[in-house]
């Protein structure tokens, strides 16, 4: 009697690529990354537009307003206006996603996700997969030269199934990704110095560093892939 060899989760391709976005501005890079992975791994693409719960609640308060720290302008916030904006953003993302996904011939879907924080998606039980985290391009604190604007894929190297899957995902995007071991001291400052356009983190490593990950996202304008 023979037994089939065990197949580790890290050796199986992801069946689903999930993408979270908090707006349409700057979404193309994250969408393109997600579409590329879905095509490479013949996986389904599920795009989720995150609706910020806290901001929605604040909009229901009297005298709620958004103040631009750069221009000093003030704009009244109200729930109906925010709902219309969300629908408009969803329509814009839908058009862009359809444009990018059509040549790839992949199955895809788009819906809104009412969560206060995108990282809670990781707590849901799921088969091995990839979560692509995109965000709006606001006011960049890092100015890139033409050389730095090239796609630079950085992957945090880790042991185990998630680490192997993270490396496989990195190779699907770049034949020569930059590998950073999890044992490196001051990991996040080192990643920041590399100025990645795509940062790949095994889910375990990401969970341990979420507090440092949020400001890194805002400062570097990079697409983050959480693999688990």
Order of alpha helices (4+ residues) and beta strands (2+ residues): beta-alpha-beta-alpha-beta-beta-alpha-beta-beta-beta-alpha-beta-alpha-beta-alpha-alpha-beta
